[in-house]
Amino acid sequence: MPISLDATGAFVTGGQYSSQSLIRKITKTVDGRRILQDTNNSANDFETKTKADPSKLDASFSK
C-alpha cells in the first residue's frame, strides 16, 4: 500500500497461528457509538490482542 494511504503496516507479534488478532483503537464513544482511530498509520491505529474476540463488546476493542 502506498505511504500516502498507510505510513506503516501492522502485524501480530506472535506470527501466524498464534490466536492473536489486531484490534483498532477507539478514539472516543458518542451516544454508545465507537469512533475508531484512523491516522493513516496502522502501527498507531491497531494493537495486538492476545486472543481473538469476535464479540464486538467493549472488551474486543482498545481504548
mmCIF file as Biopython writes it, N, C-alpha, C and O atoms, coordinates in Angstrom:
data_model
#
loop_
_atom_site.group_PDB
_atom_site.id
_atom_site.type_symbol
_atom_site.label_atom_id
_atom_site.label_alt_id
_atom_site.label_comp_id
_atom_site.label_asym_id
_atom_site.label_entity_id
_atom_site.label_seq_id
_atom_site.pdbx_PDB_ins_code
_atom_site.Cartn_x
_atom_site.Cartn_y
_atom_site.Cartn_z
_atom_site.occupancy
_atom_site.B_iso_or_equiv
_atom_site.auth_seq_id
_atom_site.auth_asym_id
_atom_site.pdbx_PDB_model_num
ATOM 1   N N  . MET A ? 1  ? 0.847   -1.161  0.000  1.0 0.0 1  A 1 
ATOM 2   C CA . MET A ? 1  ? 0.000   0.000   0.000  1.0 0.0 1  A 1 
ATOM 3   C C  . MET A ? 1  ? 0.906   1.242   0.000  1.0 0.0 1  A 1 
ATOM 4   O O  . MET A ? 1  ? 1.918   1.262   0.700  1.0 0.0 1  A 1 
ATOM 5   N N  . PRO A ? 2  ? 0.562   2.245   -0.754 1.0 0.0 2  A 1 
ATOM 6   C CA . PRO A ? 2  ? 1.394   3.452   -0.793 1.0 0.0 2  A 1 
ATOM 7   C C  . PRO A ? 2  ? 1.423   4.176   0.556  1.0 0.0 2  A 1 
ATOM 8   O O  . PRO A ? 2  ? 0.439   4.144   1.296  1.0 0.0 2  A 1 
ATOM 9   N N  . ILE A ? 3  ? 2.527   4.817   0.874  1.0 0.0 3  A 1 
ATOM 10  C CA . ILE A ? 3  ? 2.688   5.548   2.132  1.0 0.0 3  A 1 
ATOM 11  C C  . ILE A ? 3  ? 1.624   6.632   2.280  1.0 0.0 3  A 1 
ATOM 12  O O  . ILE A ? 3  ? 1.247   6.965   3.404  1.0 0.0 3  A 1 
ATOM 13  N N  . SER A ? 4  ? 1.134   7.186   1.181  1.0 0.0 4  A 1 
ATOM 14  C CA . SER A ? 4  ? 0.101   8.219   1.266  1.0 0.0 4  A 1 
ATOM 15  C C  . SER A ? 4  ? -1.197  7.670   1.871  1.0 0.0 4  A 1 
ATOM 16  O O  . SER A ? 4  ? -1.999  8.433   2.409  1.0 0.0 4  A 1 
ATOM 17  N N  . LEU A ? 5  ? -1.407  6.350   1.786  1.0 0.0 5  A 1 
ATOM 18  C CA . LEU A ? 5  ? -2.602  5.738   2.349  1.0 0.0 5  A 1 
ATOM 19  C C  . LEU A ? 5  ? -2.360  5.105   3.719  1.0 0.0 5  A 1 
ATOM 20  O O  . LEU A ? 5  ? -3.256  5.086   4.564  1.0 0.0 5  A 1 
ATOM 21  N N  . ASP A ? 6  ? -1.153  4.590   3.938  1.0 0.0 6  A 1 
ATOM 22  C CA . ASP A ? 6  ? -0.830  3.938   5.200  1.0 0.0 6  A 1 
ATOM 23  C C  . ASP A ? 6  ? 0.671   4.001   5.426  1.0 0.0 6  A 1 
ATOM 24  O O  . ASP A ? 6  ? 1.437   3.331   4.734  1.0 0.0 6  A 1 
ATOM 25  N N  . ALA A ? 7  ? 1.093   4.808   6.397  1.0 0.0 7  A 1 
ATOM 26  C CA . ALA A ? 7  ? 2.521   5.049   6.625  1.0 0.0 7  A 1 
ATOM 27  C C  . ALA A ? 7  ? 3.260   3.799   7.087  1.0 0.0 7  A 1 
ATOM 28  O O  . ALA A ? 7  ? 4.394   3.565   6.670  1.0 0.0 7  A 1 
ATOM 29  N N  . THR A ? 8  ? 2.635   2.996   7.940  1.0 0.0 8  A 1 
ATOM 30  C CA . THR A ? 8  ? 3.276   1.802   8.476  1.0 0.0 8  A 1 
ATOM 31  C C  . THR A ? 8  ? 2.254   0.688   8.613  1.0 0.0 8  A 1 
ATOM 32  O O  . THR A ? 8  ? 1.127   0.930   9.046  1.0 0.0 8  A 1 
ATOM 33  N N  . GLY A ? 9  ? 2.628   -0.515  8.254  1.0 0.0 9  A 1 
ATOM 34  C CA . GLY A ? 9  ? 1.741   -1.664  8.393  1.0 0.0 9  A 1 
ATOM 35  C C  . GLY A ? 9  ? 1.668   -2.136  9.830  1.0 0.0 9  A 1 
ATOM 36  O O  . GLY A ? 9  ? 2.422   -1.668  10.683 1.0 0.0 9  A 1 
ATOM 37  N N  . ALA A ? 10 ? 0.765   -3.056  10.099 1.0 0.0 10 A 1 
ATOM 38  C CA . ALA A ? 10 ? 0.610   -3.633  11.433 1.0 0.0 10 A 1 
ATOM 39  C C  . ALA A ? 10 ? 0.553   -5.149  11.294 1.0 0.0 10 A 1 
ATOM 40  O O  . ALA A ? 10 ? 0.089   -5.676  10.283 1.0 0.0 10 A 1 
ATOM 41  N N  . PHE A ? 11 ? 1.027   -5.833  12.311 1.0 0.0 11 A 1 
ATOM 42  C CA . PHE A ? 11 ? 1.030   -7.293  12.297 1.0 0.0 11 A 1 
ATOM 43  C C  . PHE A ? 11 ? 0.978   -7.808  13.728 1.0 0.0 11 A 1 
ATOM 44  O O  . PHE A ? 11 ? 1.325   -7.092  14.667 1.0 0.0 11 A 1 
ATOM 45  N N  . VAL A ? 12 ? 0.540   -9.061  13.890 1.0 0.0 12 A 1 
ATOM 46  C CA . VAL A ? 12 ? 0.529   -9.656  15.227 1.0 0.0 12 A 1 
ATOM 47  C C  . VAL A ? 12 ? 1.936   -10.081 15.581 1.0 0.0 12 A 1 
ATOM 48  O O  . VAL A ? 12 ? 2.671   -10.584 14.731 1.0 0.0 12 A 1 
ATOM 49  N N  . THR A ? 13 ? 2.310   -9.883  16.823 1.0 0.0 13 A 1 
ATOM 50  C CA . THR A ? 13 ? 3.678   -10.158 17.252 1.0 0.0 13 A 1 
ATOM 51  C C  . THR A ? 13 ? 3.980   -11.646 17.353 1.0 0.0 13 A 1 
ATOM 52  O O  . THR A ? 13 ? 5.139   -12.043 17.237 1.0 0.0 13 A 1 
ATOM 53  N N  . GLY A ? 14 ? 2.966   -12.476 17.566 1.0 0.0 14 A 1 
ATOM 54  C CA . GLY A ? 14 ? 3.175   -13.916 17.720 1.0 0.0 14 A 1 
ATOM 55  C C  . GLY A ? 14 ? 3.267   -14.672 16.418 1.0 0.0 14 A 1 
ATOM 56  O O  . GLY A ? 14 ? 3.588   -15.861 16.417 1.0 0.0 14 A 1 
ATOM 57  N N  . GLY A ? 15 ? 2.989   -14.005 15.298 1.0 0.0 15 A 1 
ATOM 58  C CA . GLY A ? 15 ? 3.045   -14.656 13.994 1.0 0.0 15 A 1 
ATOM 59  C C  . GLY A ? 15 ? 1.791   -15.460 13.683 1.0 0.0 15 A 1 
ATOM 60  O O  . GLY A ? 15 ? 0.813   -15.445 14.431 1.0 0.0 15 A 1 
ATOM 61  N N  . GLN A ? 16 ? 1.850   -16.156 12.563 1.0 0.0 16 A 1 
ATOM 62  C CA . GLN A ? 16 ? 0.711   -16.951 12.111 1.0 0.0 16 A 1 
ATOM 63  C C  . GLN A ? 16 ? 0.378   -18.039 13.122 1.0 0.0 16 A 1 
ATOM 64  O O  . GLN A ? 16 ? 1.256   -18.548 13.819 1.0 0.0 16 A 1 
ATOM 65  N N  . TYR A ? 17 ? -0.897  -18.387 13.192 1.0 0.0 17 A 1 
ATOM 66  C CA . TYR A ? 17 ? -1.400  -19.471 14.044 1.0 0.0 17 A 1 
ATOM 67  C C  . TYR A ? 17 ? -1.176  -19.215 15.537 1.0 0.0 17 A 1 
ATOM 68  O O  . TYR A ? 17 ? -1.112  -20.168 16.314 1.0 0.0 17 A 1 
ATOM 69  N N  . SER A ? 18 ? -1.056  -17.972 15.949 1.0 0.0 18 A 1 
ATOM 70  C CA . SER A ? 18 ? -0.813  -17.644 17.352 1.0 0.0 18 A 1 
ATOM 71  C C  . SER A ? 18 ? -2.111  -17.344 18.118 1.0 0.0 18 A 1 
ATOM 72  O O  . SER A ? 18 ? -2.069  -17.141 19.331 1.0 0.0 18 A 1 
ATOM 73  N N  . SER A ? 19 ? -3.238  -17.313 17.445 1.0 0.0 19 A 1 
ATOM 74  C CA . SER A ? 19 ? -4.549  -16.941 18.012 1.0 0.0 19 A 1 
ATOM 75  C C  . SER A ? 19 ? -4.621  -15.464 18.375 1.0 0.0 19 A 1 
ATOM 76  O O  . SER A ? 19 ? -5.597  -15.033 18.990 1.0 0.0 19 A 1 
ATOM 77  N N  . GLN A ? 20 ? -3.617  -14.685 18.011 1.0 0.0 20 A 1 
ATOM 78  C CA . GLN A ? 20 ? -3.649  -13.248 18.261 1.0 0.0 20 A 1 
ATOM 79  C C  . GLN A ? 20 ? -4.453  -12.560 17.163 1.0 0.0 20 A 1 
ATOM 80  O O  . GLN A ? 20 ? -4.664  -13.110 16.082 1.0 0.0 20 A 1 
ATOM 81  N N  . SER A ? 21 ? -4.894  -11.349 17.470 1.0 0.0 21 A 1 
ATOM 82  C CA . SER A ? 21 ? -5.600  -10.558 16.470 1.0 0.0 21 A 1 
ATOM 83  C C  . SER A ? 21 ? -5.203  -9.097  16.615 1.0 0.0 21 A 1 
ATOM 84  O O  . SER A ? 21 ? -4.703  -8.671  17.656 1.0 0.0 21 A 1 
ATOM 85  N N  . LEU A ? 22 ? -5.432  -8.351  15.565 1.0 0.0 22 A 1 
ATOM 86  C CA . LEU A ? 22 ? -5.235  -6.905  15.617 1.0 0.0 22 A 1 
ATOM 87  C C  . LEU A ? 22 ? -6.577  -6.268  15.913 1.0 0.0 22 A 1 
ATOM 88  O O  . LEU A ? 22 ? -7.588  -6.638  15.315 1.0 0.0 22 A 1 
ATOM 89  N N  . ILE A ? 23 ? -6.594  -5.319  16.825 1.0 0.0 23 A 1 
ATOM 90  C CA . ILE A ? 23 ? -7.826  -4.604  17.137 1.0 0.0 23 A 1 
ATOM 91  C C  . ILE A ? 23 ? -7.576  -3.112  16.980 1.0 0.0 23 A 1 
ATOM 92  O O  . ILE A ? 23 ? -6.508  -2.605  17.322 1.0 0.0 23 A 1 
ATOM 93  N N  . ARG A ? 24 ? -8.571  -2.430  16.462 1.0 0.0 24 A 1 
ATOM 94  C CA . ARG A ? 24 ? -8.443  -0.991  16.239 1.0 0.0 24 A 1 
ATOM 95  C C  . ARG A ? 24 ? -8.717  -0.245  17.534 1.0 0.0 24 A 1 
ATOM 96  O O  . ARG A ? 24 ? -9.605  -0.617  18.301 1.0 0.0 24 A 1 
ATOM 97  N N  . LYS A ? 25 ? -7.959  0.794   17.766 1.0 0.0 25 A 1 
ATOM 98  C CA . LYS A ? 25 ? -8.136  1.626   18.953 1.0 0.0 25 A 1 
ATOM 99  C C  . LYS A ? 25 ? -9.369  2.514   18.793 1.0 0.0 25 A 1 
ATOM 100 O O  . LYS A ? 25 ? -9.717  2.923   17.685 1.0 0.0 25 A 1 
ATOM 101 N N  . ILE A ? 26 ? -10.015 2.800   19.908 1.0 0.0 26 A 1 
ATOM 102 C CA . ILE A ? 26 ? -11.180 3.678   19.937 1.0 0.0 26 A 1 
ATOM 103 C C  . ILE A ? 26 ? -10.718 5.083   20.308 1.0 0.0 26 A 1 
ATOM 104 O O  . ILE A ? 26 ? -10.025 5.261   21.310 1.0 0.0 26 A 1 
ATOM 105 N N  . THR A ? 27 ? -11.093 6.082   19.512 1.0 0.0 27 A 1 
ATOM 106 C CA . THR A ? 27 ? -10.771 7.473   19.827 1.0 0.0 27 A 1 
ATOM 107 C C  . THR A ? 27 ? -11.697 7.999   20.910 1.0 0.0 27 A 1 
ATOM 108 O O  . THR A ? 27 ? -11.246 8.594   21.888 1.0 0.0 27 A 1 
ATOM 109 N N  . LYS A ? 28 ? -13.007 7.774   20.729 1.0 0.0 28 A 1 
ATOM 110 C CA . LYS A ? 28 ? -13.999 8.209   21.712 1.0 0.0 28 A 1 
ATOM 111 C C  . LYS A ? 28 ? -15.289 7.461   21.462 1.0 0.0 28 A 1 
ATOM 112 O O  . LYS A ? 28 ? -15.438 6.781   20.447 1.0 0.0 28 A 1 
ATOM 113 N N  . THR A ? 29 ? -16.218 7.588   22.388 1.0 0.0 29 A 1 
ATOM 114 C CA . THR A ? 29 ? -17.543 6.988   22.246 1.0 0.0 29 A 1 
ATOM 115 C C  . THR A ? 29 ? -18.569 8.107   22.335 1.0 0.0 29 A 1 
ATOM 116 O O  . THR A ? 29 ? -18.552 8.903   23.274 1.0 0.0 29 A 1 
ATOM 117 N N  . VAL A ? 30 ? -19.465 8.165   21.351 1.0 0.0 30 A 1 
ATOM 118 C CA . VAL A ? 30 ? -20.505 9.196   21.302 1.0 0.0 30 A 1 
ATOM 119 C C  . VAL A ? 30 ? -21.856 8.491   21.255 1.0 0.0 30 A 1 
ATOM 120 O O  . VAL A ? 30 ? -22.150 7.767   20.304 1.0 0.0 30 A 1 
ATOM 121 N N  . ASP A ? 31 ? -22.677 8.704   22.285 1.0 0.0 31 A 1 
ATOM 122 C CA . ASP A ? 31 ? -24.004 8.091   22.370 1.0 0.0 31 A 1 
ATOM 123 C C  . ASP A ? 31 ? -23.952 6.586   22.139 1.0 0.0 31 A 1 
ATOM 124 O O  . ASP A ? 31 ? -24.807 6.033   21.447 1.0 0.0 31 A 1 
ATOM 125 N N  . GLY A ? 32 ? -22.947 5.918   22.719 1.0 0.0 32 A 1 
ATOM 126 C CA . GLY A ? 32 ? -22.809 4.472   22.590 1.0 0.0 32 A 1 
ATOM 127 C C  . GLY A ? 32 ? -22.148 4.003   21.306 1.0 0.0 32 A 1 
ATOM 128 O O  . GLY A ? 32 ? -21.912 2.808   21.132 1.0 0.0 32 A 1 
ATOM 129 N N  . ARG A ? 33 ? -21.849 4.926   20.410 1.0 0.0 33 A 1 
ATOM 130 C CA . ARG A ? 33 ? -21.216 4.586   19.127 1.0 0.0 33 A 1 
ATOM 131 C C  . ARG A ? 33 ? -19.708 4.773   19.246 1.0 0.0 33 A 1 
ATOM 132 O O  . ARG A ? 33 ? -19.242 5.835   19.659 1.0 0.0 33 A 1 
ATOM 133 N N  . ARG A ? 34 ? -18.950 3.749   18.886 1.0 0.0 34 A 1 
ATOM 134 C CA . ARG A ? 34 ? -17.493 3.818   18.965 1.0 0.0 34 A 1 
ATOM 135 C C  . ARG A ? 34 ? -16.921 4.546   17.754 1.0 0.0 34 A 1 
ATOM 136 O O  . ARG A ? 34 ? -17.240 4.200   16.616 1.0 0.0 34 A 1 
ATOM 137 N N  . ILE A ? 35 ? -16.089 5.540   17.985 1.0 0.0 35 A 1 
ATOM 138 C CA . ILE A ? 35 ? -15.391 6.246   16.915 1.0 0.0 35 A 1 
ATOM 139 C C  . ILE A ? 35 ? -13.972 5.670   16.898 1.0 0.0 35 A 1 
ATOM 140 O O  . ILE A ? 35 ? -13.208 5.833   17.849 1.0 0.0 35 A 1 
ATOM 141 N N  . LEU A ? 36 ? -13.641 4.999   15.804 1.0 0.0 36 A 1 
ATOM 142 C CA . LEU A ? 36 ? -12.365 4.304   15.719 1.0 0.0 36 A 1 
ATOM 143 C C  . LEU A ? 36 ? -11.261 5.234   15.235 1.0 0.0 36 A 1 
ATOM 144 O O  . LEU A ? 36 ? -11.497 6.138   14.434 1.0 0.0 36 A 1 
ATOM 145 N N  . GLN A ? 37 ? -10.064 5.000   15.729 1.0 0.0 37 A 1 
ATOM 146 C CA . GLN A ? 37 ? -8.900  5.818   15.374 1.0 0.0 37 A 1 
ATOM 147 C C  . GLN A ? 37 ? -8.466  5.515   13.938 1.0 0.0 37 A 1 
ATOM 148 O O  . GLN A ? 37 ? -8.409  4.352   13.540 1.0 0.0 37 A 1 
ATOM 149 N N  . ASP A ? 38 ? -8.165  6.542   13.171 1.0 0.0 38 A 1 
ATOM 150 C CA . ASP A ? 38 ? -7.657  6.381   11.805 1.0 0.0 38 A 1 
ATOM 151 C C  . ASP A ? 38 ? -6.688  7.520   11.507 1.0 0.0 38 A 1 
ATOM 152 O O  . ASP A ? 38 ? -7.099  8.611   11.113 1.0 0.0 38 A 1 
ATOM 153 N N  . THR A ? 39 ? -5.405  7.255   11.700 1.0 0.0 39 A 1 
ATOM 154 C CA . THR A ? 39 ? -4.373  8.261   11.462 1.0 0.0 39 A 1 
ATOM 155 C C  . THR A ? 39 ? -3.594  7.988   10.178 1.0 0.0 39 A 1 
ATOM 156 O O  . THR A ? 39 ? -2.583  8.639   9.914  1.0 0.0 39 A 1 
ATOM 157 N N  . ASN A ? 40 ? -4.060  7.029   9.380  1.0 0.0 40 A 1 
ATOM 158 C CA . ASN A ? 40 ? -3.342  6.582   8.184  1.0 0.0 40 A 1 
ATOM 159 C C  . ASN A ? 40 ? -1.976  5.996   8.539  1.0 0.0 40 A 1 
ATOM 160 O O  . ASN A ? 40 ? -1.032  6.065   7.751  1.0 0.0 40 A 1 
ATOM 161 N N  . ASN A ? 41 ? -1.890  5.419   9.739  1.0 0.0 41 A 1 
ATOM 162 C CA . ASN A ? 41 ? -0.690  4.731   10.183 1.0 0.0 41 A 1 
ATOM 163 C C  . ASN A ? 41 ? -1.154  3.538   11.019 1.0 0.0 41 A 1 
ATOM 164 O O  . ASN A ? 41 ? -1.439  3.676   12.209 1.0 0.0 41 A 1 
ATOM 165 N N  . SER A ? 42 ? -1.228  2.375   10.389 1.0 0.0 42 A 1 
ATOM 166 C CA . SER A ? 42 ? -1.766  1.194   11.064 1.0 0.0 42 A 1 
ATOM 167 C C  . SER A ? 42 ? -0.988  0.814   12.311 1.0 0.0 42 A 1 
ATOM 168 O O  . SER A ? 42 ? -1.565  0.247   13.239 1.0 0.0 42 A 1 
ATOM 169 N N  . ALA A ? 43 ? 0.302   1.109   12.361 1.0 0.0 43 A 1 
ATOM 170 C CA . ALA A ? 43 ? 1.095   0.811   13.552 1.0 0.0 43 A 1 
ATOM 171 C C  . ALA A ? 43 ? 0.573   1.587   14.762 1.0 0.0 43 A 1 
ATOM 172 O O  . ALA A ? 43 ? 0.701   1.110   15.889 1.0 0.0 43 A 1 
ATOM 173 N N  . ASN A ? 44 ? -0.008  2.763   14.558 1.0 0.0 44 A 1 
ATOM 174 C CA . ASN A ? 44 ? -0.583  3.566   15.642 1.0 0.0 44 A 1 
ATOM 175 C C  . ASN A ? 44 ? -2.062  3.260   15.875 1.0 0.0 44 A 1 
ATOM 176 O O  . ASN A ? 44 ? -2.556  3.411   16.993 1.0 0.0 44 A 1 
ATOM 177 N N  . ASP A ? 45 ? -2.766  2.834   14.836 1.0 0.0 45 A 1 
ATOM 178 C CA . ASP A ? 45 ? -4.213  2.656   14.911 1.0 0.0 45 A 1 
ATOM 179 C C  . ASP A ? 45 ? -4.641  1.303   15.478 1.0 0.0 45 A 1 
ATOM 180 O O  . ASP A ? 45 ? -5.785  1.155   15.909 1.0 0.0 45 A 1 
ATOM 181 N N  . PHE A ? 46 ? -3.750  0.321   15.485 1.0 0.0 46 A 1 
ATOM 182 C CA . PHE A ? 46 ? -4.079  -1.025  15.930 1.0 0.0 46 A 1 
ATOM 183 C C  . PHE A ? 46 ? -3.135  -1.465  17.039 1.0 0.0 46 A 1 
ATOM 184 O O  . PHE A ? 46 ? -2.023  -0.955  17.173 1.0 0.0 46 A 1 
ATOM 185 N N  . GLU A ? 47 ? -3.603  -2.422  17.825 1.0 0.0 47 A 1 
ATOM 186 C CA . GLU A ? 47 ? -2.727  -3.076  18.788 1.0 0.0 47 A 1 
ATOM 187 C C  . GLU A ? 47 ? -3.058  -4.565  18.787 1.0 0.0 47 A 1 
ATOM 188 O O  . GLU A ? 47 ? -4.123  -4.975  18.326 1.0 0.0 47 A 1 
ATOM 189 N N  . THR A ? 48 ? -2.144  -5.355  19.300 1.0 0.0 48 A 1 
ATOM 190 C CA . THR A ? 48 ? -2.306  -6.806  19.303 1.0 0.0 48 A 1 
ATOM 191 C C  . THR A ? 48 ? -3.102  -7.253  20.515 1.0 0.0 48 A 1 
ATOM 192 O O  . THR A ? 48 ? -2.851  -6.812  21.637 1.0 0.0 48 A 1 
ATOM 193 N N  . LYS A ? 49 ? -4.056  -8.124  20.280 1.0 0.0 49 A 1 
ATOM 194 C CA . LYS A ? 49 ? -4.824  -8.731  21.366 1.0 0.0 49 A 1 
ATOM 195 C C  . LYS A ? 49 ? -4.376  -10.189 21.464 1.0 0.0 49 A 1 
ATOM 196 O O  . LYS A ? 49 ? -4.248  -10.880 20.453 1.0 0.0 49 A 1 
ATOM 197 N N  . THR A ? 50 ? -4.142  -10.643 22.682 1.0 0.0 50 A 1 
ATOM 198 C CA . THR A ? 50 ? -3.596  -11.981 22.888 1.0 0.0 50 A 1 
ATOM 199 C C  . THR A ? 50 ? -4.454  -13.065 22.260 1.0 0.0 50 A 1 
ATOM 200 O O  . THR A ? 50 ? -3.917  -13.983 21.639 1.0 0.0 50 A 1 
ATOM 201 N N  . LYS A ? 51 ? -5.752  -12.986 22.400 1.0 0.0 51 A 1 
ATOM 202 C CA . LYS A ? 51 ? -6.653  -13.968 21.816 1.0 0.0 51 A 1 
ATOM 203 C C  . LYS A ? 51 ? -7.785  -13.235 21.114 1.0 0.0 51 A 1 
ATOM 204 O O  . LYS A ? 51 ? -8.357  -12.290 21.657 1.0 0.0 51 A 1 
ATOM 205 N N  . ALA A ? 52 ? -8.098  -13.670 19.925 1.0 0.0 52 A 1 
ATOM 206 C CA . ALA A ? 52 ? -9.149  -13.033 19.137 1.0 0.0 52 A 1 
ATOM 207 C C  . ALA A ? 52 ? -10.476 -13.035 19.896 1.0 0.0 52 A 1 
ATOM 208 O O  . ALA A ? 52 ? -10.797 -13.999 20.592 1.0 0.0 52 A 1 
ATOM 209 N N  . ASP A ? 53 ? -11.250 -11.946 19.758 1.0 0.0 53 A 1 
ATOM 210 C CA . ASP A ? 53 ? -12.556 -11.817 20.408 1.0 0.0 53 A 1 
ATOM 211 C C  . ASP A ? 53 ? -13.528 -11.209 19.402 1.0 0.0 53 A 1 
ATOM 212 O O  . ASP A ? 53 ? -13.561 -9.989  19.238 1.0 0.0 53 A 1 
ATOM 213 N N  . PRO A ? 54 ? -14.325 -12.048 18.722 1.0 0.0 54 A 1 
ATOM 214 C CA . PRO A ? 54 ? -15.230 -11.537 17.682 1.0 0.0 54 A 1 
ATOM 215 C C  . PRO A ? 54 ? -16.550 -10.988 18.209 1.0 0.0 54 A 1 
ATOM 216 O O  . PRO A ? 54 ? -17.454 -10.734 17.413 1.0 0.0 54 A 1 
ATOM 217 N N  . SER A ? 55 ? -16.696 -10.797 19.511 1.0 0.0 55 A 1 
ATOM 218 C CA . SER A ? 55 ? -17.978 -10.457 20.119 1.0 0.0 55 A 1 
ATOM 219 C C  . SER A ? 55 ? -18.483 -9.051  19.821 1.0 0.0 55 A 1 
ATOM 220 O O  . SER A ? 55 ? -19.689 -8.813  19.889 1.0 0.0 55 A 1 
ATOM 221 N N  . LYS A ? 56 ? -17.604 -8.121  19.497 1.0 0.0 56 A 1 
ATOM 222 C CA . LYS A ? 56 ? -17.932 -6.718  19.291 1.0 0.0 56 A 1 
ATOM 223 C C  . LYS A ? 56 ? -18.362 -6.018  20.589 1.0 0.0 56 A 1 
ATOM 224 O O  . LYS A ? 56 ? -18.955 -4.940  20.551 1.0 0.0 56 A 1 
ATOM 225 N N  . LEU A ? 57 ? -18.064 -6.627  21.714 1.0 0.0 57 A 1 
ATOM 226 C CA . LEU A ? 57 ? -18.274 -5.965  23.003 1.0 0.0 57 A 1 
ATOM 227 C C  . LEU A ? 57 ? -17.115 -5.007  23.245 1.0 0.0 57 A 1 
ATOM 228 O O  . LEU A ? 57 ? -16.132 -5.028  22.505 1.0 0.0 57 A 1 
ATOM 229 N N  . ASP A ? 58 ? -17.218 -4.180  24.257 1.0 0.0 58 A 1 
ATOM 230 C CA . ASP A ? 58 ? -16.152 -3.223  24.549 1.0 0.0 58 A 1 
ATOM 231 C C  . ASP A ? 58 ? -14.802 -3.911  24.735 1.0 0.0 58 A 1 
ATOM 232 O O  . ASP A ? 58 ? -13.765 -3.348  24.383 1.0 0.0 58 A 1 
ATOM 233 N N  . ALA A ? 59 ? -14.809 -5.114  25.281 1.0 0.0 59 A 1 
ATOM 234 C CA . ALA A ? 59 ? -13.546 -5.842  25.525 1.0 0.0 59 A 1 
ATOM 235 C C  . ALA A ? 59 ? -12.825 -6.209  24.236 1.0 0.0 59 A 1 
ATOM 236 O O  . ALA A ? 59 ? -11.624 -6.478  24.254 1.0 0.0 59 A 1 
ATOM 237 N N  . SER A ? 60 ? -13.545 -6.225  23.113 1.0 0.0 60 A 1 
ATOM 238 C CA . SER A ? 60 ? -12.918 -6.609  21.849 1.0 0.0 60 A 1 
ATOM 239 C C  . SER A ? 60 ? -12.285 -5.410  21.131 1.0 0.0 60 A 1 
ATOM 240 O O  . SER A ? 60 ? -11.756 -5.556  20.029 1.0 0.0 60 A 1 
ATOM 241 N N  . PHE A ? 61 ? -12.338 -4.235  21.752 1.0 0.0 61 A 1 
ATOM 242 C CA . PHE A ? 61 ? -11.724 -3.034  21.201 1.0 0.0 61 A 1 
ATOM 243 C C  . PHE A ? 61 ? -10.683 -2.509  22.188 1.0 0.0 61 A 1 
ATOM 244 O O  . PHE A ? 61 ? -10.621 -2.969  23.329 1.0 0.0 61 A 1 
ATOM 245 N N  . SER A ? 62 ? -9.883  -1.571  21.763 1.0 0.0 62 A 1 
ATOM 246 C CA . SER A ? 62 ? -8.851  -0.990  22.626 1.0 0.0 62 A 1 
ATOM 247 C C  . SER A ? 62 ? -9.151  0.476   22.834 1.0 0.0 62 A 1 
ATOM 248 O O  . SER A ? 62 ? -9.648  1.152   21.933 1.0 0.0 62 A 1 
ATOM 249 N N  . LYS A ? 63 ? -8.846  0.968   24.029 1.0 0.0 63 A 1 
ATOM 250 C CA . LYS A ? 63 ? -9.066  2.384   24.318 1.0 0.0 63 A 1 
ATOM 251 C C  . LYS A ? 63 ? -7.758  3.061   24.527 1.0 0.0 63 A 1 
ATOM 252 O O  . LYS A ? 63 ? -7.720  4.264   24.784 1.0 0.0 63 A 1 
#
